[in-house]
Amino acid sequence: MKTRALYFIIICILVVSCRTSTQMEHATVVFYNVENLFDTLDDPHVNDNEFLPTSEKEWTTTRYQKKLDDIGEVLVGINSSNLPEIIGLCEVENRSVLEDLLKTKLMSKGHYKIIHQDSPDARGIDVALLYRANYFKEISHEIIPVNEIRTRDILHVFGQLGSDKIHFFVNHWPSRVGGLEETEPKRIAVARILKHKIDELLEEDPASKIIVMGDMNDEPTNSSLSSILGAKKEGSGSRLINLMIPLDEQKLGSYNYQGEWNMLDNLIVSSTLLNGDGFTTDPTGHIYQKEWMEHKNNRNEISPNRTYGGSNYYGGVSDHFPVYLELTK
């Protein structure tokens, strides 16, 4: 009897495993700029001096742990019934901070795996992908360097989500510091590199499913996204669709600069993800925004509540709101 009972349990486990890995009917894909997620340790290889306990910012273990817990609360809140299956992040210092994030009470339930590699960014901030191993199986990943500029690499991950094979690209393009027009050529250069890789994939297999996510430091109407990458609105006939355009047209955004909303965080998908077999998504993405994540000034203007303003500690989770999309069958 014990042998038969054990055999029955094993069969049940295999059935559940099969369902989670191949018979998924829903998945959530998130991108989040977590605003300078640094640990408190001095890394001599990067310029992390402003995020140390002895710095002017007084970046302590207590503040670091609060930020980790807050990020976890945001990510869990996006899908209250189940943690997101795929999470793209930017502004993370190293693999260690990702491991610390996954140890938090809320995130530990997701059994995530990490794809990350240190970038040549002078401040040591990188991009990364987290995925729930029960739902996504990595086939390969590569780092696409941006050799012309000392900036963050593009992370390309290819894998199987449920029964669908999908390419994910995680980005953090050069900032606007120094002026929008003056820095635009840098973002255009990165867009060309990304476009070249995507064109290769679509030429090899026009049915490829692709999701591009990231803080591009440009909005959907800027040249880097609309002209160079060719990410347009649904119905345009483009092979790449920017899901944030409908929200941008409503004057919504993921980042607030001097009282104006900017759609700097973009979700772009191949047109094959808007129709066809397997997973599809709506032509409009989502911004996750809750009152506890907001800052309200004396004019009642709302913005994401950032962790720091200069050396002033505000205790917010990030100066960006996350963006996400839902995949369904």
N, C-alpha and C positions, 0 to 999 in steps of 0.2 A: 504493500500500500504506500509506503514511504517513497519507493522508487517511482510509482505512478504519479504521486502528488508532485514530486520534484520535476518530473517530465512535463506535467501540466503547467507548472510555473514557468519553466523555460520557454515553452511554446507561447505563453501569454506575453512574455517579455519580448520575444522575437516579433510577434504580431504588432505590439505597440511601437517597437522600433521601426518596423516597416512603414507603419502609418505616418510616423513623424517625419521620416526621411523622403518618402516618395509620394504620399497622398495628401500633401498640404493643399489647402484651398485658400489660404490667406497668409500674407507676410507683410511686415512693416519694415521699411528702409528709412533710416534716419541719417541726417548729417548735422553735426553740431560743432561750431567753433567755441571751444570751452575757455577761451581767454587766458592764456598763460598758465597752463597747468604744469607748474614746476614743483619738484620736490624741494626739500630744505637743505640738500647736500650740495656742496661746491664741486662742480665738474670743471676741472682745469682745461678741458677741451672746447668748452663753449662759454659764451658770455652770459652766465646766469647770476652774476653778482648782485643784481637788484632783488633776487628772490632767495635771500638767505636770512636767517634769524638776526644776523648782525647788520643787515642793510638798512637803509632809510625806511624801506617798506615794512621791516620787522616781520618777515614772512616766517611764521612759527609753525610748529607741528600742529597746534590746535587749529590755526587758520587753514592749513593744508587739508586736514582731515574734514573740516567743515565743507570745504569746497568739493572734496570727493563725494561726501554724503549728499550734497546738494545736486551735483551732476547726476548721481544715481537716482535721486528723486525725480528729476526732470525726465530722464530716459524711461523710467518705469511709468511715469504719468502719461506718456505719449500713447501707450497701449496698456490700459488698465487691466485688461483680461489676460495679457501675455506680454512678456518682454519683447522688444523689437528683435527681429531675427538678424538684421544687418545694421551696423552702426559705423558710419564714417566720422572721424574726428580730426580736428586740426588744432594747432597750438598746444601740442603735448611735448614735453621735454624729452622723454625717453620711454623705453619699454617699462621701466620700473614704475612710473606713475600710472601706466595702464594696468599693471598688475595690482597696484594698490587700489585703483578704482574697482577692479573686479572682485576685490576682497570685501568691499563694503556690503553691509547687510542686504541691501536691496538688489545689488548687481550679482551677488554670489549665487543667486538662484538661477541665473541664466546659463551657467556653465559655458561661458564664452571662451573662444580662442582669439589670439592676437596675431595680426599681421602688421609688422612695423619694421622700419629700418631708419637709422639716423640719417638725417639729410645734411647738406652742406650749409644750411642756414646759419648765419653767424651767431644768432641768439640761441640756436639749438632747438627751435620749435619745429615739429614734424607733423606729418599726417599719419593716420593709422586706420585700420579696419578691424572691427570686432565682429565676430559672428558666432552664432549659437550652433555648436557642432552637431546637435541632433537634427538640425534642419538644413544646414549648408555644408557642403563638402568641397573643400578647396581642391582644385585641379592644378592650378599653377598661379604664381604671382611674379611680377617683375617691377623693378624700379625704373621709371623712365626719367632720365636725367635732363635737366634744363641747363645745358653746358654754357649757354651764352650769358647766364646771370647766376649769381650766387643766391639761390633761392631754394624753396622746397621742391623736392622731386615730386613727380606724379606717381601715385601708387596704382598699379593695374592688377586687379585680382580676377581670376576666372574660376568659376566653380559651378556646382550644381545646387540649386535651391529648389527643394522638392524634386520634381521631375524635369525642371527647366535648367538649361545651362545659360548663365548670365555673366557678362563682363561688367565689372565695377571699376570706375576710375575715381580716385579720391584726390582732390586738388586743394591747394592753398596758393593762389597767385600773388604776385608782388603787390605790396600795399600802395596806397595813394599818397603816402607821406612824401612831400616835395612838390605836390601839385598833381591834379588829375591829368592834365594834358602832358605834363612833363614825364610822368611815369607810365602813360598809356602804352608806349612802345614795348615795355617789358611784358605787360600782360598780353599784348598781341603776339609777342614771340612765343609765350607759353601756349597760347591758343593754337598757333600753327603746329607746334609739336604734338599736341593732343589730337588735332584734326588729322594729321598725317597717320597717326596710329589707328584712329577710328576708321579712316578710309581704307586702310589695309585690311581691317577685320571685315568690313562690309563688302569689299571686293572679293575676298576669299569666300564669304558666306553672307549674301544679302539678307538672310533671315536672322542674322545674329541679334541677340537681345543685349542691349547696352544701357547701363545707368551711369551717368556722370554726375558726381556730386562735389560740392566744394564751396569755400569762400573764395570767389573769383576776384573780389575787390572791384568788380564791375557789375553793372546792372544789365538786365536782359537786352536793353536797347543799345548798349555800348558796342562798339565795333568788334571788340575781341570775341564777344558771344554771338551777336547777330550776323556779322559779316564774315569774320574769319572762321569761326567754328560752324556757323550756319545753323544755329539753334533758333528755330522760329516757333510760332504759335501753331496749334493744331489747325489743319485745313490749309496750311501754306504749301503743302507738297514737299516740305523738307524732310530729309531722312532723320533729322534730330529735332526733337520737340522740347522746348523749355517750359516745364510745368509751372514755373513761377510767373510767367507773363500775365495770366489773368489776374493774379493778385497784385502784381506791379501796376497794372492798369487801374486798379482800385486805390492806388496810392498807399498800398500796404508795404511793409518791409520787414526784414529780419534784423536790421541795424538802424540806429537813429543817430544822425549827425547834425548837431546844432538845430534840433527841433524838426528835422526832415527825415522821413523814413527812406531808407535805401534797401533795395533788394540785392544785397551783395552775396547772399547764400543761395545758390542755384541748384536745381534738380533738373537734369536734362536726360531724356530717354530716347532710344531709337524708336522710330514709328512702329516697329514690330511689336512694341509693348503697349500700343494703344488698341490693337486688334489682332486677331489671329488665335492660334491655339495656345494652350497653357496660360501662364500668368499674363494678366493685362492690368493696366492702371488707368485712372481717370486723367483727363488732360489738364487737370488743375492740381497742383501740390498743396501742401498745408504748412502753416506756421504754428508751432506750439507756443502758446503764450498764456500764462496764468498770473493772477494778481501778485502772488508771492515772489514772482520772478521780475517784477516791474519796479521801476523807480518813478515817482511822481514829483515833479518840481513845484515851485510856488505858483506856477501858472497852470497847474494841473495837467501839464504835458507829460506823457508817458514815454519811457524808454526802457530798454533792458537794464536791470540793476547790475552794474559791473562790480567786479571784486575790488578794483582799485581805480582811483582817479589821481594820476600822478603818484605821490607817496601816501595819499589819503586812503585809508582802508574803509570801504563801504560795506563789505561783507556780502555782496551780491554773488550770484553764481556765474554770470558771464555777461559781457557787453553785446552778445548776439542772442537771438532766439533760434532754437533749432528748427529745421525744416524737414518734412518727411513726406513719403508717399505710401500708399497702400497697394499691394498687389493682390489680386483676387482671381479665382477661376470660376 
